[in-house]
Amino acid sequence: MDISQIVTIGKNVQVQSISQQLSKEVFAADDLTEALDIIETSEPELVVFDHPVSPAKLAKFLIAAGEELSSKIAVIGSDDGNFDSEKIIKAGAHYCLTMARAEEQLQKIANQIKNNSCGESNFFTDGLAETIGIVGKSKAIVQTLKMIKIVASSQCNPILVVGETGTGKELAAKALHQQRNPGRPFVAVNCAALTANLLESELFGHVKGSFTSADREKTGLLEMAADGTIFLDEISEMPLDTQAKLLRLLQEKTFRKVGGVKEIICKATIIASSNRNLKKEAQANRFRSDLYHRLSIFPIKLSPLRNASRSEDIGLLAEYFLNTSTIHPEKSKNIKSITKLAIETLKRYDWQGNVRELKNIVDKAILLEMTDKIGTSSIVIDSINSEDCDCHNGNDASGQIKNFSLEKAEQQLIAKALAETNWQKTRAAELLGISRATLYAKVKQHNIDIISDQSEDKGQMVSSDEPITIA
């Protein structure tokens, strides 16, 4: 079955012809004004600009048409390399295509729409990128996934992925691999886990007799990756001598085994990751500046989970980890959800360990929980001191939450819910996602009460321990 409606903007006959093959109805608009008139009286599932459009014009068009249309916008750029797809994506487009591959790419988009993906790519399914494990619907994660799409559809090689420890750099690398080299080898190597000599031998391989213990020839990981992908994790830890050899590989697209003379062609996509600021590392002479510039053509950045722009992903991530956890399969089947109070508690924490830390907390909660819902009592988070923080990316630890108290957070959330519902416990319990009986127990546990009617602050809730500040 074809998709219902496509609107094309421009006069490219080829694009109109392709659209007619994919859609029941095609509306051709010569300019943006005519396109707005058409969109106002129709419900297109896809809007295709058959020519490069400036980011400013695209942004104005989306404001006039409604920003919700952005998930349906495809812009076909020029094939001469002068098309700035990153700016087009930032202006609001969802797809950036090339004229040379327009038919193939539009067919894929149409298939995604027909498969009820609402114009989104296979990265987006109700906020879950299930095929690769990247979860989220925040602007930060959606922007990252868009960048992955752009780079994966290009010839960019090498590719740099940057982000703090635990943000999911390897998942991003696998997403790039699945988009560009599906069905081909994906080879990962941790540059921080190997000595200089061992890393060189692992990457490039060696010939028999090249060093004392080389009693046989070894095939290196670059050769094993073939026409797939090799992922160089934590490349900032790679020794400078090996960096020089990697730079030559990137420039010449060939390499030699250790002790060998034969040039081997490298066909693999090379993806490197770092939790350090490579520009600063290069300035400090801890990383080769020429290699940094060679890697940073189009870096993909992963935001830390503690950023305000990622807070809405925490609940999705927690539910995802609950549904996919293998730490205790029998208990995972019985635990159906996480309470709203527990989610709110998680959102108040400063995630220095990022997504990886959140996964560990959910696994721990599964082991501790005795009911069918994870509550705050099963969420155990160790407080993190500033000296323990990974601040490789220049983050200031002084603004982080210290001595985080789950008990205090729970007390404040319950007090806030009771205040918002004017002490109506049934409504407050519904707001918190817990039973009325549980709410009564929590109120008693935290000694939350209402100041007497004689008080000037009638209706304010306090604890016998100390006053509660309600945001």
FENFENFEN-V293185 format. One record per residue. N is the residue number from 1. RES is the residue in one small letter. PSI is psi in degrees with one decimal (999 if undefined). OMEGA is omega in whole degrees, 0 to 359 (999 if undefined). Layout:
# FENFENFEN-V293185
n=N res=RES psi=PSI omega=OMEGA
n=N res=RES psi=PSI omega=OMEGA
This chain:
# FENFENFEN-V293185
n=1 res=m psi=134.1 omega=178
n=2 res=d psi=161.6 omega=173
n=3 res=i psi=164.5 omega=191
n=4 res=s psi=-58.9 omega=188
n=5 res=q psi=138.1 omega=172
n=6 res=i psi=136.6 omega=173
n=7 res=v psi=124.9 omega=175
n=8 res=t psi=141.4 omega=180
n=9 res=i psi=115.9 omega=184
n=10 res=g psi=-174.0 omega=186
n=11 res=k psi=23.5 omega=181
n=12 res=n psi=112.7 omega=184
n=13 res=v psi=-36.5 omega=181
n=14 res=q psi=-44.5 omega=180
n=15 res=v psi=-40.5 omega=178
n=16 res=q psi=-39.2 omega=179
n=17 res=s psi=-43.5 omega=178
n=18 res=i psi=-43.2 omega=181
n=19 res=s psi=-38.4 omega=179
n=20 res=q psi=-28.9 omega=178
n=21 res=q psi=-23.6 omega=186
n=22 res=l psi=-16.7 omega=188
n=23 res=s psi=151.3 omega=176
n=24 res=k psi=-37.7 omega=180
n=25 res=e psi=136.1 omega=176
n=26 res=v psi=125.1 omega=177
n=27 res=f psi=119.4 omega=182
n=28 res=a psi=120.2 omega=178
n=29 res=a psi=134.8 omega=180
n=30 res=d psi=-28.7 omega=183
n=31 res=d psi=179.1 omega=184
n=32 res=l psi=-36.2 omega=180
n=33 res=t psi=-46.9 omega=179
n=34 res=e psi=-36.8 omega=179
n=35 res=a psi=-40.1 omega=178
n=36 res=l psi=-39.2 omega=178
n=37 res=d psi=-42.0 omega=181
n=38 res=i psi=-45.1 omega=183
n=39 res=i psi=-32.4 omega=181
n=40 res=e psi=-29.0 omega=184
n=41 res=t psi=8.1 omega=180
n=42 res=s psi=175.2 omega=179
n=43 res=e psi=73.7 omega=183
n=44 res=p psi=144.2 omega=175
n=45 res=e psi=-13.0 omega=179
n=46 res=l psi=136.5 omega=176
n=47 res=v psi=119.8 omega=186
n=48 res=v psi=118.8 omega=169
n=49 res=f psi=117.9 omega=184
n=50 res=d psi=15.4 omega=182
n=51 res=h psi=158.9 omega=176
n=52 res=p psi=133.3 omega=178
n=53 res=v psi=145.2 omega=181
n=54 res=s psi=146.5 omega=178
n=55 res=p psi=-37.5 omega=181
n=56 res=a psi=-45.6 omega=180
n=57 res=k psi=-39.8 omega=180
n=58 res=l psi=-42.8 omega=180
n=59 res=a psi=-43.6 omega=178
n=60 res=k psi=-39.1 omega=179
n=61 res=f psi=-42.8 omega=182
n=62 res=l psi=-33.9 omega=176
n=63 res=i psi=-41.8 omega=180
n=64 res=a psi=-36.6 omega=184
n=65 res=a psi=-20.4 omega=185
n=66 res=g psi=123.4 omega=187
n=67 res=e psi=-20.0 omega=178
n=68 res=e psi=-14.4 omega=179
n=69 res=l psi=-14.4 omega=186
n=70 res=s psi=-31.7 omega=181
n=71 res=s psi=-5.9 omega=181
n=72 res=k psi=5.4 omega=186
n=73 res=i psi=127.4 omega=173
n=74 res=a psi=133.3 omega=179
n=75 res=v psi=125.8 omega=178
n=76 res=i psi=119.3 omega=182
n=77 res=g psi=180.0 omega=179
n=78 res=s psi=158.5 omega=181
n=79 res=d psi=5.3 omega=185
n=80 res=d psi=4.9 omega=177
n=81 res=g psi=-0.1 omega=182
n=82 res=n psi=6.1 omega=184
n=83 res=f psi=120.4 omega=182
n=84 res=d psi=85.7 omega=185
n=85 res=s psi=-31.0 omega=180
n=86 res=e psi=-44.1 omega=180
n=87 res=k psi=-35.0 omega=179
n=88 res=i psi=-42.1 omega=178
n=89 res=i psi=-44.0 omega=180
n=90 res=k psi=-30.3 omega=179
n=91 res=a psi=-15.5 omega=175
n=92 res=g psi=-6.7 omega=179
n=93 res=a psi=153.4 omega=179
n=94 res=h psi=-28.1 omega=181
n=95 res=y psi=137.2 omega=171
n=96 res=c psi=120.3 omega=185
n=97 res=l psi=170.2 omega=174
n=98 res=t psi=148.5 omega=182
n=99 res=m psi=-35.4 omega=182
n=100 res=a psi=-30.6 omega=182
n=101 res=r psi=20.9 omega=186
n=102 res=a psi=-45.4 omega=183
n=103 res=e psi=-47.0 omega=180
n=104 res=e psi=-44.4 omega=184
n=105 res=q psi=-40.6 omega=177
n=106 res=l psi=-34.7 omega=177
n=107 res=q psi=-42.3 omega=179
n=108 res=k psi=-42.8 omega=179
n=109 res=i psi=-43.3 omega=179
n=110 res=a psi=-39.8 omega=178
n=111 res=n psi=-40.0 omega=179
n=112 res=q psi=-40.5 omega=179
n=113 res=i psi=-43.2 omega=180
n=114 res=k psi=-28.3 omega=180
n=115 res=n psi=25.0 omega=175
n=116 res=n psi=33.7 omega=177
n=117 res=s psi=9.1 omega=172
n=118 res=c psi=38.7 omega=178
n=119 res=g psi=-3.9 omega=180
n=120 res=e psi=160.8 omega=176
n=121 res=s psi=174.5 omega=181
n=122 res=n psi=0.5 omega=173
n=123 res=f psi=-24.4 omega=189
n=124 res=f psi=117.1 omega=174
n=125 res=t psi=94.5 omega=185
n=126 res=d psi=40.8 omega=178
n=127 res=g psi=-5.3 omega=183
n=128 res=l psi=125.1 omega=175
n=129 res=a psi=75.8 omega=193
n=130 res=e psi=-28.7 omega=183
n=131 res=t psi=-20.3 omega=182
n=132 res=i psi=-2.6 omega=176
n=133 res=g psi=6.7 omega=175
n=134 res=i psi=122.4 omega=188
n=135 res=v psi=135.1 omega=176
n=136 res=g psi=157.3 omega=175
n=137 res=k psi=7.2 omega=178
n=138 res=s psi=161.8 omega=179
n=139 res=k psi=-35.9 omega=182
n=140 res=a psi=-46.0 omega=184
n=141 res=i psi=-35.7 omega=178
n=142 res=v psi=-40.8 omega=178
n=143 res=q psi=-40.9 omega=178
n=144 res=t psi=-43.8 omega=180
n=145 res=l psi=-34.0 omega=176
n=146 res=k psi=-41.3 omega=178
n=147 res=m psi=-38.2 omega=177
n=148 res=i psi=-42.8 omega=179
n=149 res=k psi=-44.4 omega=182
n=150 res=i psi=-50.0 omega=184
n=151 res=v psi=-41.0 omega=182
n=152 res=a psi=-32.5 omega=181
n=153 res=s psi=-4.0 omega=181
n=154 res=s psi=-174.6 omega=175
n=155 res=q psi=15.4 omega=182
n=156 res=c psi=124.0 omega=181
n=157 res=n psi=113.2 omega=15
n=158 res=p psi=172.8 omega=180
n=159 res=i psi=137.0 omega=180
n=160 res=l psi=131.0 omega=176
n=161 res=v psi=124.3 omega=183
n=162 res=v psi=148.6 omega=179
n=163 res=g psi=160.4 omega=180
n=164 res=e psi=164.9 omega=176
n=165 res=t psi=131.6 omega=177
n=166 res=g psi=3.9 omega=182
n=167 res=t psi=-11.4 omega=176
n=168 res=g psi=38.7 omega=182
n=169 res=k psi=-37.9 omega=179
n=170 res=e psi=-34.9 omega=176
n=171 res=l psi=-40.7 omega=177
n=172 res=a psi=-40.8 omega=178
n=173 res=a psi=-41.6 omega=179
n=174 res=k psi=-34.1 omega=176
n=175 res=a psi=-44.7 omega=177
n=176 res=l psi=-44.1 omega=181
n=177 res=h psi=-46.6 omega=182
n=178 res=q psi=-31.3 omega=179
n=179 res=q psi=-38.2 omega=185
n=180 res=r psi=-43.1 omega=186
n=181 res=n psi=54.0 omega=182
n=182 res=p psi=139.3 omega=177
n=183 res=g psi=1.2 omega=180
n=184 res=r psi=169.5 omega=186
n=185 res=p psi=142.3 omega=170
n=186 res=f psi=114.8 omega=184
n=187 res=v psi=125.0 omega=181
n=188 res=a psi=142.6 omega=176
n=189 res=v psi=132.6 omega=178
n=190 res=n psi=109.0 omega=184
n=191 res=c psi=-21.4 omega=182
n=192 res=a psi=-13.9 omega=187
n=193 res=a psi=-4.7 omega=186
n=194 res=l psi=148.8 omega=174
n=195 res=t psi=166.3 omega=183
n=196 res=a psi=-49.7 omega=183
n=197 res=n psi=-41.9 omega=181
n=198 res=l psi=-39.6 omega=180
n=199 res=l psi=-43.1 omega=180
n=200 res=e psi=-42.6 omega=179
n=201 res=s psi=-39.3 omega=180
n=202 res=e psi=-41.8 omega=182
n=203 res=l psi=-52.7 omega=189
n=204 res=f psi=-16.4 omega=186
n=205 res=g psi=174.9 omega=176
n=206 res=h psi=159.8 omega=177
n=207 res=v psi=159.0 omega=180
n=208 res=k psi=133.0 omega=177
n=209 res=g psi=5.6 omega=182
n=210 res=s psi=-24.3 omega=172
n=211 res=f psi=174.6 omega=192
n=212 res=t psi=-47.5 omega=185
n=213 res=s psi=6.8 omega=181
n=214 res=a psi=78.4 omega=183
n=215 res=d psi=-1.8 omega=176
n=216 res=r psi=163.4 omega=179
n=217 res=e psi=143.1 omega=182
n=218 res=k psi=132.7 omega=175
n=219 res=t psi=125.9 omega=182
n=220 res=g psi=166.0 omega=182
n=221 res=l psi=-32.7 omega=177
n=222 res=l psi=-40.3 omega=179
n=223 res=e psi=-37.0 omega=179
n=224 res=m psi=-32.8 omega=180
n=225 res=a psi=-24.1 omega=177
n=226 res=a psi=-123.8 omega=180
n=227 res=d psi=23.8 omega=177
n=228 res=g psi=-127.2 omega=185
n=229 res=t psi=138.7 omega=169
n=230 res=i psi=130.8 omega=184
n=231 res=f psi=115.0 omega=180
n=232 res=l psi=91.6 omega=184
n=233 res=d psi=138.0 omega=180
n=234 res=e psi=56.9 omega=183
n=235 res=i psi=-19.5 omega=179
n=236 res=s psi=-20.5 omega=180
n=237 res=e psi=-0.9 omega=180
n=238 res=m psi=132.1 omega=179
n=239 res=p psi=150.8 omega=184
n=240 res=l psi=-38.0 omega=179
n=241 res=d psi=-41.9 omega=179
n=242 res=t psi=-33.8 omega=176
n=243 res=q psi=-39.9 omega=180
n=244 res=a psi=-40.5 omega=180
n=245 res=k psi=-34.4 omega=176
n=246 res=l psi=-40.1 omega=178
n=247 res=l psi=-42.8 omega=178
n=248 res=r psi=-40.6 omega=178
n=249 res=l psi=-44.3 omega=182
n=250 res=l psi=-33.0 omega=181
n=251 res=q psi=-41.6 omega=186
n=252 res=e psi=-18.4 omega=184
n=253 res=k psi=19.5 omega=176
n=254 res=t psi=161.3 omega=177
n=255 res=f psi=166.2 omega=176
n=256 res=r psi=147.1 omega=173
n=257 res=k psi=157.1 omega=176
n=258 res=v psi=122.7 omega=181
n=259 res=g psi=0.5 omega=183
n=260 res=g psi=166.9 omega=179
n=261 res=v psi=-13.5 omega=182
n=262 res=k psi=132.3 omega=177
n=263 res=e psi=126.9 omega=179
n=264 res=i psi=129.1 omega=180
n=265 res=i psi=132.0 omega=177
n=266 res=c psi=115.6 omega=180
n=267 res=k psi=-4.8 omega=187
n=268 res=a psi=151.8 omega=168
n=269 res=t psi=128.5 omega=182
n=270 res=i psi=118.6 omega=178
n=271 res=i psi=126.7 omega=178
n=272 res=a psi=149.0 omega=177
n=273 res=s psi=157.6 omega=177
n=274 res=s psi=139.5 omega=172
n=275 res=n psi=4.6 omega=177
n=276 res=r psi=160.0 omega=174
n=277 res=n psi=101.6 omega=186
n=278 res=l psi=-29.4 omega=178
n=279 res=k psi=-44.3 omega=178
n=280 res=k psi=-35.5 omega=178
n=281 res=e psi=-39.2 omega=179
n=282 res=a psi=-40.5 omega=178
n=283 res=q psi=-29.6 omega=179
n=284 res=a psi=7.7 omega=178
n=285 res=n psi=25.5 omega=175
n=286 res=r psi=-6.9 omega=179
n=287 res=f psi=140.9 omega=182
n=288 res=r psi=126.7 omega=181
n=289 res=s psi=-35.3 omega=180
n=290 res=d psi=-34.2 omega=177
n=291 res=l psi=-39.3 omega=177
n=292 res=y psi=-47.3 omega=181
n=293 res=h psi=-32.1 omega=179
n=294 res=r psi=-33.0 omega=182
n=295 res=l psi=-33.9 omega=192
n=296 res=s psi=46.3 omega=177
n=297 res=i psi=-47.2 omega=183
n=298 res=f psi=72.7 omega=184
n=299 res=p psi=140.3 omega=176
n=300 res=i psi=122.7 omega=186
n=301 res=k psi=134.6 omega=178
n=302 res=l psi=123.4 omega=182
n=303 res=s psi=145.3 omega=175
n=304 res=p psi=153.1 omega=185
n=305 res=l psi=-25.0 omega=182
n=306 res=r psi=-13.0 omega=178
n=307 res=n psi=142.9 omega=180
n=308 res=a psi=-31.2 omega=182
n=309 res=s psi=-12.2 omega=181
n=310 res=r psi=-3.2 omega=188
n=311 res=s psi=-35.2 omega=181
n=312 res=e psi=-10.8 omega=177
n=313 res=d psi=-17.3 omega=187
n=314 res=i psi=-45.4 omega=179
n=315 res=g psi=-44.1 omega=178
n=316 res=l psi=-43.9 omega=180
n=317 res=l psi=-44.0 omega=181
n=318 res=a psi=-44.7 omega=178
n=319 res=e psi=-40.4 omega=180
n=320 res=y psi=-44.5 omega=180
n=321 res=f psi=-34.6 omega=175
n=322 res=l psi=-43.9 omega=183
n=323 res=n psi=-21.3 omega=184
n=324 res=t psi=1.1 omega=183
n=325 res=s psi=141.2 omega=177
n=326 res=t psi=11.1 omega=184
n=327 res=i psi=-30.9 omega=177
n=328 res=h psi=82.4 omega=187
n=329 res=p psi=-38.7 omega=183
n=330 res=e psi=-42.5 omega=179
n=331 res=k psi=-35.4 omega=180
n=332 res=s psi=-34.8 omega=179
n=333 res=k psi=-35.4 omega=185
n=334 res=n psi=-26.5 omega=180
n=335 res=i psi=115.0 omega=189
n=336 res=k psi=-29.0 omega=186
n=337 res=s psi=-177.9 omega=176
n=338 res=i psi=133.5 omega=183
n=339 res=t psi=155.0 omega=179
n=340 res=k psi=-37.9 omega=180
n=341 res=l psi=-40.7 omega=179
n=342 res=a psi=-40.7 omega=178
n=343 res=i psi=-44.6 omega=179
n=344 res=e psi=-36.4 omega=178
n=345 res=t psi=-43.4 omega=179
n=346 res=l psi=-36.6 omega=182
n=347 res=k psi=-20.7 omega=182
n=348 res=r psi=-5.3 omega=183
n=349 res=y psi=150.1 omega=180
n=350 res=d psi=103.6 omega=192
n=351 res=w psi=83.0 omega=178
n=352 res=q psi=-29.6 omega=178
n=353 res=g psi=2.3 omega=176
n=354 res=n psi=-146.8 omega=187
n=355 res=v psi=-36.4 omega=180
n=356 res=r psi=-41.0 omega=179
n=357 res=e psi=-41.1 omega=179
n=358 res=l psi=-42.4 omega=178
n=359 res=k psi=-43.0 omega=179
n=360 res=n psi=-38.6 omega=180
n=361 res=i psi=-41.0 omega=179
n=362 res=v psi=-41.4 omega=177
n=363 res=d psi=-42.5 omega=179
n=364 res=k psi=-39.7 omega=180
n=365 res=a psi=-37.6 omega=178
n=366 res=i psi=-40.7 omega=179
n=367 res=l psi=-33.5 omega=184
n=368 res=l psi=-29.6 omega=188
n=369 res=e psi=134.4 omega=180
n=370 res=m psi=-3.2 omega=180
n=371 res=t psi=-168.8 omega=180
n=372 res=d psi=4.5 omega=177
n=373 res=k psi=135.4 omega=176
n=374 res=i psi=121.0 omega=178
n=375 res=g psi=179.6 omega=184
n=376 res=t psi=-29.0 omega=182
n=377 res=s psi=-20.7 omega=180
n=378 res=s psi=-4.7 omega=180
n=379 res=i psi=110.9 omega=182
n=380 res=v psi=116.2 omega=181
n=381 res=i psi=125.8 omega=176
n=382 res=d psi=134.8 omega=177
n=383 res=s psi=148.2 omega=183
n=384 res=i psi=125.8 omega=176
n=385 res=n psi=156.3 omega=185
n=386 res=s psi=-31.8 omega=182
n=387 res=e psi=-15.4 omega=179
n=388 res=d psi=-5.7 omega=188
n=389 res=c psi=146.1 omega=174
n=390 res=d psi=103.4 omega=185
n=391 res=c psi=33.7 omega=182
n=392 res=h psi=-28.7 omega=185
n=393 res=n psi=15.8 omega=175
n=394 res=g psi=18.6 omega=180
n=395 res=n psi=140.2 omega=180
n=396 res=d psi=114.2 omega=183
n=397 res=a psi=-13.6 omega=186
n=398 res=s psi=-23.7 omega=181
n=399 res=g psi=6.1 omega=184
n=400 res=q psi=158.4 omega=178
n=401 res=i psi=130.8 omega=178
n=402 res=k psi=154.2 omega=179
n=403 res=n psi=46.9 omega=181
n=404 res=f psi=131.8 omega=181
n=405 res=s psi=115.6 omega=177
n=406 res=l psi=-38.4 omega=180
n=407 res=e psi=-43.7 omega=179
n=408 res=k psi=-41.5 omega=179
n=409 res=a psi=-42.3 omega=179
n=410 res=e psi=-43.2 omega=179
n=411 res=q psi=-44.9 omega=181
n=412 res=q psi=-39.3 omega=180
n=413 res=l psi=-41.8 omega=179
n=414 res=i psi=-43.2 omega=179
n=415 res=a psi=-41.5 omega=180
n=416 res=k psi=-42.6 omega=180
n=417 res=a psi=-41.3 omega=179
n=418 res=l psi=-37.2 omega=179
n=419 res=a psi=-42.5 omega=182
n=420 res=e psi=-25.9 omega=181
n=421 res=t psi=11.9 omega=179
n=422 res=n psi=41.5 omega=175
n=423 res=w psi=19.9 omega=174
n=424 res=q psi=104.3 omega=192
n=425 res=k psi=-31.8 omega=179
n=426 res=t psi=-45.6 omega=178
n=427 res=r psi=-38.8 omega=180
n=428 res=a psi=-40.3 omega=179
n=429 res=a psi=-41.0 omega=178
n=430 res=e psi=-41.0 omega=180
n=431 res=l psi=-37.8 omega=182
n=432 res=l psi=-13.1 omega=180
n=433 res=g psi=28.1 omega=178
n=434 res=i psi=169.0 omega=179
n=435 res=s psi=161.0 omega=178
n=436 res=r psi=-38.9 omega=180
n=437 res=a psi=-40.9 omega=178
n=438 res=t psi=-39.0 omega=179
n=439 res=l psi=-44.1 omega=177
n=440 res=y psi=-44.2 omega=181
n=441 res=a psi=-40.0 omega=181
n=442 res=k psi=-38.4 omega=178
n=443 res=v psi=-41.3 omega=179
n=444 res=k psi=-41.7 omega=181
n=445 res=q psi=-42.3 omega=184
n=446 res=h psi=3.7 omega=178
n=447 res=n psi=40.7 omega=179
n=448 res=i psi=132.5 omega=183
n=449 res=d psi=172.0 omega=177
n=450 res=i psi=134.3 omega=176
n=451 res=i psi=144.7 omega=184
n=452 res=s psi=160.8 omega=183
n=453 res=d psi=-24.0 omega=181
n=454 res=q psi=-14.7 omega=183
n=455 res=s psi=144.3 omega=175
n=456 res=e psi=-30.1 omega=181
n=457 res=d psi=51.6 omega=183
n=458 res=k psi=131.7 omega=177
n=459 res=g psi=-8.5 omega=179
n=460 res=q psi=137.0 omega=181
n=461 res=m psi=139.3 omega=178
n=462 res=v psi=166.5 omega=175
n=463 res=s psi=149.8 omega=179
n=464 res=s psi=-17.6 omega=180
n=465 res=d psi=-54.4 omega=182
n=466 res=e psi=159.6 omega=180
n=467 res=p psi=150.4 omega=177
n=468 res=i psi=127.4 omega=176
n=469 res=t psi=120.6 omega=181
n=470 res=i psi=118.1 omega=183
n=471 res=a psi=999 omega=999
